[in-house]
């Protein structure tokens, strides 16, 4: 006897539900039918797949192996079915293209898009948000994920929509021997006289945002354009400080310090063409997955988690799809 897809579903249902009775309910089978199927499967693979306890059925090592492969195979099959259905209806291209500016969520697109739609994904990353929006307006991408700063939100192209994914504070990166190293939070005023490194400068409005924030606390920052690698090297040497996304992964030689009072912030948004191949339902499903990725991935760094714990009043993501979001509302 060879294993079939229905056998894999039985193994996975028992693994996930914990009992043969619950697995039968999930599969629309009777408990005796599940027992009979399991016995056939165990004969096929040559050993027991579960330890049957009084209250719960627990996988054996062989059961864990089979269940793991079953999960992979059935997931691939579901993606294939979704892709075939999309291809038949012609509602989505075989590869969904995104124009993006750098953010912690971009890597998640490579997982989310195949999961949602069974299609491939291509991410075109640009530092200037005008280029991705031009690509969107020209129908050369299906969607865009962009970061912007207060007062410098990009103009939404005609016929496009946008949804806010997350509003986050900006932190500062300093050398681990910097005078502010070790502080839980630093005042922006404490950085007067420092050289601010601006890595790979863009036209997203960040420079104006930094200038305004510093002006509010009484000084004009010394901002210098630097290459990405050079900026981090100078920061490690103590010759520069860097604005940093709170989701940035720890780096040897540097400390990431939150700024008291959140003098600077950034917003990540999703854009799409209203009459394009992505339906409103598609967009809202994508938005929900990106919001989930924000909480499970982007907010995972220790310094960010600690800041969020200290500031429960700050709501990073909106409760429902909306073009804008006030994190303190």
Buried (B, 14 or more C-beta within 10 A) or exposed (E): EEBEEEBBBBBBBBBEBBBBBBBBBBBEBEBEBBBEBBEEBBEEBEEBBBEEEEEEBEBBEBBBEBBBBBBEBBEEEEBEEBBEEBBEEEEBBEEBBBBBBBBBBBEBBEEBBBBBBBBBBBBBBBBBBBBBBBBBBEEEBBBBBBBBBBEBBBEBBEEBBBBBBBBBBBBBBBBEEBEBBEBEBBBBBBBBEBBBBBBEBBBBBBBBBBBBBBEEBEBEBEBBEBEEEBBBBBBBEBEBBBBBBBBBEEBEBBBBBBBBEBBBBBBBBBBBBEEBBBEEEBBBBBBBBBBEBBEEBBBEBEBBEEBBEEBEEBBBBBEEBEEEBEBEE
